[in-house]
C-alpha cells in the first residue's frame, strides 16, 4: 500500500499465567507496530450455563479415565480447576467474562525488512508464550482491524475474565523524553532515555530525597555537570566538601568560609539594582530580621520592633534609604548595628547588643562582621561551610542563600542553585520560611532551586517543607529507609509497588517525578563523568596515587565516553571456607528439591482424591438408585454391630471377605 508493505498477525494462544504489563515487550517493540485490541462483554448468565456444561463434561472424562485405570490427562485437570475457579468468581460477582481479540500489523518499506521485523515479532511473542499466526487470506480485514476505526473485521477472539483482561491494558509505558534538555538516566520500564528540560515546567525547582549511600549526590553532580555544559550557571551550597574535587575539575570557584581565614560575607549587602517596583531595602530588612531570629533562636515582638528600627538607623548612617538610588552606597557591617543598639535607650536594645557580642568579639567572630570579599563570576561556584562550627552552619547557610539571592537578582540568567543537606535550613521556622520564599520566587529570576536531604522527617516536620515540595515541579526519590518511606508514600501518594521499589532499589535508581508524570529511573554516567563526580574513597585514593606517580591517562575519547558500569558487588568469603560453603549449599539445594518433590506429590494425590470424591458425589446425585444397596448395607452394618464396636476394615467387608458376628469381624475363610 503506497510505499509500504504490511503484514497482519492475530494472537491465537496466550500464556496460562500473566502479570501486569506482560505485553510490554511487544508494546515497546523496537520497530513501530500497529496493535489493536477488542473487548466484547458476555452475559454472566449465559457463560455460567456454558461453564456448568463444560465442567460436567471434563469431570465425566476424568472419571472415565480413572475407572478405566488410564493415565489421567494432566492438562484436563488444570483446565477443570480453572473452569471451576472462574465459575465461582462469576457466580460471586467478583469477575466478569469477555471475549478478547488482539491483532498486530507490521509495516516496512520493502519485503526484506518486513520479513525481518515479522520474524522478530513472532520470536518476541514466542518468548512470552504467546502464539501469533499470520492472517492468511485475511490480510485486508486484518489491515482494517488495526486502523483507528474501532472495526473488528476478523473476530478471532479468546475468552478472558476481568482480571486477565486488565493486564492487557497497553497504556502503561510512561516516558519523559524531550527533544532537548538534560539526560538524567534510563527509564527502567522501557530503557528509553529520560531527557528533560526543567526550565520548561511551571517552575524549575527540584527536591531530592534519599538515604545515605543511595547516590543522591552522584545524581545531583551529574545534572550539574551536564547543565554546565549546556550553558547553565551552577551555584552549590556544600556543607561537607562533597563538591570540591568537581569544582576543581571544571575550573570552578570554590568559596570556603571559616572564622580565621578564607572568604567572608556581609549580611547587610544589597544588590544595587535600581528597581522602583521592587523595594530592595525593605526586602533586605525582612531577610535580616529572619537572619537575627535564627541567630538569637527567636525574637519577641518588642525585640523585633526595636531591631527593625535599629536596622533603618544603621543603613541611614551609611546614606542608604528607601530611595533606590541610594542603595548603591557601601553597606554597613554587623558591628555598626551593634553600636546603634548600644546607643538606644531601651533595655531590650541593650540586651540584643549583648547577645550580638558573640558574633563580633566572641567565639562566633570573624565571619559575619566582615565586608564580602568575593564575587559570583564563575559559571560553577561552590560555597562550603564545613570548616564552621556545627551551631554556625545553619546560620551561615541562611546568610549564603540570602547573599546568593541578592547576587542572582543583579543579573538574571539561567541558573541552578543546589542546597545540599537542606535539613539544616528546616530546623528553624525562619530559615525554613526563607527557603520556601526562594522556591516560590525562583522562576521570576530564571532560577532552578534543588534541595537535597537524607532526613525526610526533619525536612517535613513543618508546613514549609511540604510547601517547598508543592512548589517543586521535579522530585527525585531514591532508596529510602523503612521509617522515611512511610512519610513519602503519604506525601507523594505512592502505590505499594512503588513503596517497595524505594525500599529495595539499587544504588543510583529511584522514582523521577516531572510535572504530572513519573518513571522509574536508573542514573547512568560516562566513564569520564564518573571520574569527575565519584566520591568513592577508594577511587579518589587511586586517582591521587596516579597523579603523584605521574601516570598519564592514555585512554581515547571513545573509551572515556563509554557508559560507566560499576563492578559487581561480591560477598566476602573467609579463607578456607570455600569448599565447605559450596558443599553446604549443594546439600541444602538437594534437600530442598526432595522436599519440593514430596510436597508436589502429596498435592497431586490430594487433588486426585478430591476430583474422585466430587465425581462420586455428583454421580450419587444423578443416579440415586445406583447407590441404594449401599444405604441398605449400611443399615445392616449398624444393626449387626455391637454398640461401641469400631469397624476398621469396611472395604474388605464390602468385598465379602469378612462378615459380622456379635464378637466383631471374622474372615469368611475361618467359617468354611
C-alpha positions in Angstrom: 0.0 0.0 0.0 1.7 3.2 -1.2 5.4 2.9 -0.5 5.0 0.4 2.4 4.3 -3.4 2.7 2.0 -4.6 5.5 1.5 -7.9 7.3 -1.1 -8.7 10.0 -0.9 -11.3 12.7 -3.6 -12.5 15.1 -3.0 -13.9 18.6 -4.3 -17.4 19.0 -2.6 -18.6 22.1 -1.9 -17.0 25.5 0.2 -17.9 28.5 -1.5 -19.6 31.4 -0.3 -17.0 34.0 0.2 -13.3 33.2 1.0 -10.3 35.4 0.6 -6.5 35.0 2.3 -5.1 31.9 3.0 -8.6 30.4 2.6 -7.1 26.9 5.4 -4.6 27.5 8.0 -6.4 25.2 5.7 -6.1 22.2 4.2 -2.7 23.1 7.7 -1.3 23.4 9.0 -3.2 20.4 12.0 -1.6 18.7 10.1 -1.2 15.4 6.8 0.7 15.0 3.7 -1.6 15.1 0.0 -1.2 14.9 -1.7 -3.1 17.7 -5.5 -3.3 18.1 -7.3 -5.0 20.9 -11.1 -5.6 21.1 -13.2 -6.4 24.2 -16.6 -8.0 24.0 -18.6 -8.4 27.2 -20.6 -11.6 27.7 -23.7 -12.0 29.7 -22.8 -13.8 33.0 -25.9 -15.9 33.0 -25.1 -17.3 29.6 -21.5 -18.1 30.4 -22.4 -19.7 33.7 -24.7 -22.2 31.8 -21.9 -22.9 29.4 -19.3 -23.4 32.2 -21.7 -25.8 34.1 -22.0 -27.9 31.0 -18.3 -27.8 30.2 -17.3 -28.7 33.8 -19.6 -31.7 33.7 -18.0 -32.9 30.5 -14.5 -32.6 31.9 -15.4 -34.3 35.2 -17.0 -37.1 33.3 -13.9 -37.6 31.1 -11.7 -37.7 34.2 -14.0 -40.1 35.9 -13.9 -42.4 32.9 -10.1 -42.3 32.8 -9.9 -43.2 36.5 -12.5 -46.1 36.1 -10.5 -47.5 33.1 -7.2 -47.1 35.1 -5.8 -44.9 32.3 -3.2 -42.2 32.7 -5.0 -39.1 33.9 -4.7 -36.2 31.5 -2.8 -33.5 33.5 -3.9 -30.7 31.2 -7.5 -31.6 31.6 -7.2 -31.4 35.4 -5.7 -28.0 35.1 -8.5 -26.8 32.7 -11.1 -28.2 35.1 -9.6 -26.3 38.1 -9.5 -23.1 36.1 -13.1 -23.5 34.9 -14.3 -24.2 38.5 -12.5 -21.2 39.8 -13.9 -19.0 37.1 -17.4 -20.3 37.8 -17.1 -19.4 41.4 -15.8 -15.9 40.7 -18.5 -15.1 38.2 -21.2 -16.5 40.5 -19.9 -14.3 43.3 -19.8 -11.3 41.0 -16.1 -10.6 41.5 -15.4 -11.3 37.9 -17.0 -10.6 34.5 -16.5 -12.5 31.3 -15.3 -11.1 28.0 -14.2 -12.2 24.5 -10.8 -10.7 23.7 -9.1 -10.2 20.3 -5.7 -8.9 19.5 -4.2 -8.1 16.1 -0.7 -6.8 15.2 0.2 -5.2 11.9 3.8 -4.7 10.8 4.9 -2.4 8.1 8.2 -1.7 6.3 9.4 0.0 3.1 10.4 -3.4 1.4 9.6 -7.1 1.7 13.0 -8.0 3.1 12.8 -5.6 6.1 9.1 -6.6 6.5 10.1 -10.3 6.9 12.9 -9.4 9.3 10.5 -7.5 11.5 7.9 -10.2 11.3 10.4 -12.8 12.5 11.5 -10.6 15.4 7.9 -10.0 16.4 7.0 -13.7 16.3 10.2 -14.6 18.3 9.4 -11.9 20.9 5.8 -13.2 21.2 7.1 -16.8 21.4 9.4 -15.9 24.3 6.3 -14.6 26.1 4.5 -17.9 25.5 2.2 -16.2 23.1 1.2 -17.8 19.8 0.9 -15.5 16.8 -0.4 -16.6 13.4 -0.3 -14.8 10.1 -3.7 -13.8 8.9 -3.5 -15.8 5.7 -6.2 -14.8 3.2 -7.4 -12.2 5.8 -4.7 -9.5 5.3 -7.2 -6.9 4.1 -9.6 -7.4 7.1 -6.6 -7.6 9.4 -5.2 -4.3 8.0 -8.6 -2.6 8.6 -8.9 -4.1 12.1 -5.6 -2.4 13.1 -6.6 1.1 11.9 -8.1 3.6 14.4 -11.6 2.8 13.2 -12.9 0.6 16.0 -13.8 -2.1 13.4 -13.0 -5.8 14.1 -13.2 -7.4 10.7 -11.7 -10.8 11.8 -13.5 -11.6 15.1 -10.8 -14.1 16.2 -11.4 -14.0 20.0 -10.3 -15.7 23.2 -12.3 -15.9 26.5 -10.9 -13.8 29.4 -12.1 -12.8 32.8 -11.8 -9.2 34.1 -8.5 -9.7 36.0 -6.8 -11.3 33.0 -8.2 -8.6 30.7 -6.9 -5.8 32.9 -3.3 -7.0 32.3 -3.7 -6.4 28.6 -4.2 -2.6 29.1 -1.4 -1.2 26.8 -1.0 2.4 28.1 1.4 1.6 30.9 4.6 3.0 29.4 5.3 6.4 30.9 8.1 8.3 29.1 9.9 11.5 29.9 11.7 12.4 26.7 12.0 15.8 25.2 13.9 17.0 22.1 16.3 18.9 24.3 17.3 19.1 27.9 19.5 17.2 30.4 19.8 13.4 30.1 19.0 12.2 33.7 19.2 8.4 33.0 17.4 5.4 31.6 13.7 4.6 32.1 13.6 1.4 34.0 10.4 0.4 32.3 11.4 0.5 28.7 15.0 1.6 28.6 14.2 4.9 26.9 16.2 8.0 27.7 14.9 10.3 30.4 15.7 13.7 28.8 14.1 16.7 30.3 14.4 20.5 30.4 13.3 21.5 33.9 13.0 25.2 32.9 10.1 24.4 30.6 7.9 23.4 33.6 5.8 25.8 35.6 8.9 26.1 37.9 12.4 24.7 37.7 12.7 23.6 41.3 13.6 20.1 42.3 13.7 18.1 45.6 15.9 15.0 46.1 15.2 12.6 48.9 17.5 9.6 49.6 19.1 7.7 52.4 22.9 7.9 52.8 24.7 6.0 50.1 21.8 5.8 47.7 23.5 8.0 45.1 21.8 11.4 45.6 25.0 13.4 45.4 26.1 11.4 42.4 22.8 12.2 40.7 22.9 15.9 41.5 26.6 16.3 40.5 25.8 14.6 37.1 22.9 17.0 36.5 25.2 19.9 37.5 27.9 18.9 35.1 25.6 18.3 32.2 23.7 21.6 32.9 27.1 23.4 32.9 27.9 22.0 29.5 24.6 23.4 28.2 25.4 26.9 29.4 23.5 26.9 32.8 25.3 28.6 35.7 25.6 26.4 38.7 25.8 27.5 42.4 26.1 24.9 45.2 26.0 25.1 48.9 28.2 22.3 50.2 28.2 21.6 53.9 30.6 18.6 53.7 33.2 19.3 50.9 31.3 16.9 48.6 31.8 19.1 45.6 35.4 20.4 46.0 37.0 17.9 43.5 34.3 18.5 41.0 34.8 22.3 41.3 38.5 22.0 40.6 37.9 19.6 37.7 35.7 22.1 35.9 37.8 25.1 36.9 35.0 26.4 39.1 35.2 28.7 42.0 35.3 27.1 45.5 34.5 29.5 48.3 35.2 28.1 51.7 34.1 30.0 54.8 35.8 29.9 58.2 36.2 32.1 61.2 40.0 32.5 60.9 40.8 32.8 57.3 39.2 32.4 53.9 36.2 34.1 52.5 33.8 36.5 54.3 30.3 37.8 53.6 28.4 40.8 54.8 24.8 40.2 55.8 23.8 43.8 55.0 24.9 43.9 51.4 22.4 45.0 48.8 22.3 44.0 45.1 22.5 47.6 43.9 19.7 47.2 41.4 17.6 50.3 40.8 14.0 49.0 40.5 11.2 51.2 41.9 8.8 48.3 41.6 10.8 46.1 44.0 11.9 47.9 47.1 15.1 46.0 47.9 15.9 47.7 51.2 12.6 46.6 52.7 13.1 43.1 51.5 16.6 43.0 52.9 15.4 44.2 56.3 12.8 41.4 56.4 15.5 39.0 55.4 17.8 40.3 58.2 15.0 40.0 60.7 14.8 36.3 59.8 18.6 36.1 60.0 18.6 37.5 63.5 15.8 35.2 64.6 17.9 32.3 63.6 21.0 33.9 65.2 19.2 34.6 68.5 16.9 31.5 68.3 13.8 33.6 68.3 12.8 37.2 69.0 9.8 38.7 70.9 7.5 41.2 69.2 9.2 44.1 71.2 12.7 43.0 70.2 11.6 42.6 66.5 10.2 46.2 66.6 13.4 47.6 68.1 15.6 45.7 65.7 13.6 46.9 62.7 14.1 50.5 63.9 17.8 49.9 64.5 18.3 48.5 61.0 16.7 51.6 59.5 19.1 53.8 61.5 22.1 51.6 60.7 21.5 51.9 56.9 20.7 55.6 57.2 24.1 56.3 58.8 25.7 54.9 55.6 23.5 57.1 53.4 21.1 54.3 52.4 17.4 54.9 52.5 14.3 53.5 50.8 15.2 55.6 47.8 16.6 53.0 45.3 19.2 55.4 44.1 21.0 55.4 47.5 21.2 51.6 47.6 24.5 51.5 45.7 26.3 53.0 48.7 28.7 51.0 50.8 26.6 48.8 53.1 27.0 48.8 56.9 28.6 45.9 58.9 27.2 43.9 61.9 29.3 46.0 64.3 27.5 49.1 63.0 24.2 47.7 64.1 25.8 46.7 67.4 26.8 50.3 68.0 23.3 51.6 67.1 21.7 49.1 69.6 24.1 50.2 72.3 23.1 53.8 71.8 19.4 53.2 72.0 17.6 53.8 75.3 15.5 50.6 75.6 16.8 47.8 77.8 15.7 45.3 75.1 18.1 47.0 72.7 21.0 46.6 75.1 20.0 43.0 75.6 20.1 42.4 71.9 23.6 44.1 71.7 24.9 41.8 74.4 23.6 38.7 72.6 25.2 40.0 69.4 28.7 40.4 71.0 29.4 36.7 70.5 29.5 37.3 66.7 31.6 40.5 66.9 34.2 39.9 69.6 33.3 36.4 70.9 33.6 32.8 69.7 31.5 33.4 66.7 33.5 36.4 65.4 35.3 36.5 62.1 32.7 35.6 59.5 29.6 37.8 59.8 31.3 41.1 60.6 33.4 41.5 57.5 32.9 43.0 54.1 32.2 40.5 51.4 35.5 39.6 49.6 34.3 37.5 46.6 32.0 37.7 43.6 29.9 35.1 41.9 31.5 35.5 38.5 32.3 31.9 37.7 29.7 29.6 35.9 30.4 26.9 38.5 30.5 28.2 42.1 30.6 26.2 45.3 30.1 27.6 48.8 31.5 25.4 51.6 30.7 25.7 55.3 32.4 22.5 56.5 35.0 24.4 58.5 32.4 26.2 60.6 31.2 25.1 63.9 28.0 23.0 63.7 26.0 25.6 65.6 27.0 28.2 63.0 26.3 26.1 59.8 22.5 26.7 59.7 23.1 30.5 60.2 25.8 30.6 57.6 23.7 28.6 55.1 20.9 31.1 55.7 23.2 34.0 55.1 24.7 32.3 52.0 21.3 31.8 50.5 20.4 35.4 51.1 23.7 36.6 49.7 23.3 34.4 46.6 19.7 35.6 46.3 20.9 39.2 46.3 23.5 38.5 43.7 21.1 36.5 41.5 18.8 39.5 41.2 21.6 41.6 39.9 22.0 39.8 36.6 19.3 37.3 35.5 20.5 34.3 33.6 19.7 30.6 33.6 21.0 29.2 36.9 20.8 26.2 39.2 21.1 26.7 42.9 21.8 23.4 44.7 21.3 23.2 48.5 22.8 20.0 49.9 21.8 18.8 53.4 18.8 21.1 53.3 17.5 19.8 56.6 19.9 22.3 58.2 17.6 25.0 56.9 14.4 23.3 58.1 15.5 23.1 61.7 14.2 26.6 62.4 11.0 28.1 61.3 12.5 31.4 59.9 15.2 29.7 57.8 12.5 27.3 56.5 10.3 30.2 55.5 13.3 31.8 53.7 13.8 28.6 51.7 10.1 28.5 50.8 10.3 32.2 49.7 13.2 31.4 47.4 11.4 28.3 46.0 8.3 30.4 45.3 10.1 33.3 43.6 12.9 31.4 41.8 11.1 31.3 38.5 10.9 35.1 38.3 14.7 35.2 38.2 15.3 32.3 35.9 16.5 30.1 38.8 16.0 26.4 39.5 16.3 25.5 43.2 17.4 22.0 44.1 17.1 20.9 47.7 18.7 17.7 48.8 18.3 15.8 52.1 18.5 12.4 53.6 16.5 13.3 56.7 12.9 13.3 55.4 11.4 13.7 58.9 13.3 16.9 59.7 12.6 18.4 56.2 8.9 17.8 56.5 8.3 18.4 60.2 6.8 21.9 59.4 4.5 23.2 56.8 7.3 25.0 54.9 8.9 21.7 54.0 5.7 20.4 52.4 5.2 23.8 50.7 8.7 23.6 49.1 7.7 20.1 47.7 4.5 21.6 46.4 6.5 24.3 44.7 8.9 21.9 43.1 7.9 20.6 39.7 10.5 17.8 39.9 11.0 15.3 42.6 13.6 12.6 42.7 13.0 9.8 45.3 15.9 7.3 45.7 16.4 4.4 48.1 14.7 5.0 51.4 14.8 3.7 55.0 11.6 2.0 56.2 10.8 4.9 58.5 11.1 7.5 55.8 9.3 5.6 53.1 6.0 5.7 55.1 6.1 9.6 55.1 7.0 9.7 51.4 4.2 7.2 50.4 1.6 9.5 52.1 3.1 12.7 50.7 3.6 11.5 47.1 0.6 9.1 47.0 2.9 6.2 46.1 1.5 2.8 45.3 2.6 -0.2 47.4 4.7 -1.4 44.5 6.5 2.0 44.3 6.9 1.9 48.1 8.6 -1.5 47.9 10.7 -0.3 45.0 12.1 2.6 47.1 13.0 0.1 49.9 14.8 -2.4 47.6 16.1 -0.5 44.6 19.8 -0.4 43.8 22.1 2.5 44.2 21.5 5.1 41.5 17.9 4.0 41.0 14.7 5.9 42.0 11.4 7.4 41.0 11.7 10.6 38.9 8.7 12.9 39.1 8.3 15.6 36.5 5.1 17.5 36.5 2.2 15.0 36.2 4.4 12.2 35.1 6.8 9.9 36.8 9.0 7.0 35.9 11.5 4.6 37.5 14.9 5.7 36.6 18.5 4.4 36.6 21.1 7.1 36.7 23.9 6.5 34.1 27.1 8.3 33.5 30.0 8.0 31.1 33.4 6.9 32.3 34.7 10.5 32.1 31.7 11.9 34.0 32.0 9.2 36.7 35.6 10.1 37.3 34.6 13.7 37.8 31.8 13.1 40.2 32.6 10.0 42.2 33.0 10.3 45.9 34.2 6.7 46.5 37.2 6.9 48.8 39.0 4.0 47.1 38.6 5.6 43.6 39.7 9.0 44.9 42.8 7.5 46.6 43.7 5.7 43.3 43.4 8.9 41.4 45.7 10.7 43.9 48.3 7.9 43.6 48.2 8.0 39.8 48.7 11.8 40.0 51.6 11.5 42.5 53.3 8.9 40.4 52.9 10.9 37.2 50.9 8.3 35.4 49.4 9.7 32.2 45.9 8.9 31.0 46.2 7.3 27.6 42.6 6.5 27.0 40.8 7.7 23.9 37.7 9.9 23.8 35.7 6.9 22.7 36.8 4.9 25.8 36.0 7.8 28.2 32.6 8.3 26.6 31.5 4.7 27.2 28.8 4.1 29.8 30.3 3.5 33.3 29.4 0.1 34.6 30.2 -0.3 38.3 31.9 -3.6 39.2 29.7 -6.3 40.6 29.5 -6.4 44.4 30.8 -9.7 45.7 30.1 -11.1 49.1 33.3 -11.7 51.2 34.2 -15.3 51.9 36.5 -16.4 54.7 39.8 -18.0 53.7 39.4 -21.8 53.7 35.6 -21.8 53.8 35.1 -22.1 50.0 34.7 -25.9 49.7 32.7 -26.1 52.9 30.3 -23.5 51.8 29.9 -25.0 48.4 29.2 -28.4 49.9 26.7 -27.0 52.3 24.9 -25.1 49.5 24.7 -28.3 47.4 23.2 -30.3 50.3 20.6 -27.6 51.0 19.6 -27.4 47.4 19.3 -31.2 47.1 17.2 -31.3 50.3 15.0 -28.5 49.0 14.4 -30.4 45.8 13.5 -33.5 47.7 11.1 -31.6 49.9 9.5 -29.9 47.0 9.0 -33.2 45.2 7.3 -34.8 48.2 5.1 -31.7 48.6 4.1 -31.7 44.9 3.4 -35.5 45.0 1.2 -35.0 48.1 -0.7 -32.2 46.5 -1.2 -34.3 43.4 -2.7 -37.2 45.4 -4.9 -34.9 47.3 -6.1 -33.3 44.1 -6.9 -36.7 42.5 -8.8 -37.8 45.6 -10.7 -34.5 45.7 -11.7 -35.0 42.0 -12.7 -38.6 42.6 -14.8 -37.6 45.6 -16.6 -34.8 43.7 -17.3 -37.1 40.8 -18.7 -39.7 43.1 -20.9 -37.1 44.9 -22.2 -35.8 41.6 -22.9 -39.4 40.4 -24.8 -40.1 43.6 -27.0 -37.0 42.9 -27.6 -38.0 39.3 -28.1 -41.8 39.9 -29.5 -42.3 43.4 -30.8 -45.8 42.5 -27.3 -47.0 41.7 -26.3 -46.5 45.4 -29.5 -47.6 47.1 -28.0 -51.0 48.1 -25.2 -49.2 49.9 -27.6 -47.5 52.1 -29.3 -50.8 52.9 -25.9 -52.4 53.5 -25.1 -49.6 55.9 -28.3 -50.2 57.8 -27.3 -53.9 58.1 -23.9 -53.0 59.4 -25.4 -50.6 62.0 -27.9 -53.3 63.1 -25.3 -56.1 63.3 -22.5 -54.1 65.0 -22.2 -54.3 68.8 -22.6 -50.8 70.3 -19.2 -49.2 70.8 -17.6 -51.5 68.3 -15.4 -49.9 65.6 -15.4 -51.4 62.1 -11.9 -51.0 60.9 -11.9 -52.8 57.6 -15.1 -51.8 55.8 -13.5 -52.2 52.3 -13.0 -56.0 53.0 -16.5 -56.2 54.4 -18.0 -54.7 51.3 -16.0 -57.1 49.1 -17.3 -60.1 51.0 -14.1 -61.1 52.7 -15.4 -60.7 56.2 -18.8 -61.0 58.0 -20.1 -59.5 61.2 -20.6 -61.6 64.4 -21.5 -60.5 67.9 -17.8 -60.8 68.6 -16.8 -58.5 65.7 -15.4 -59.0 62.2 -14.4 -62.6 61.2 -12.7 -63.7 58.0 -15.0 -65.8 55.8 -12.3 -68.4 55.3 -12.5 -69.2 59.1 -16.2 -70.2 58.8 -15.7 -72.6 55.9 
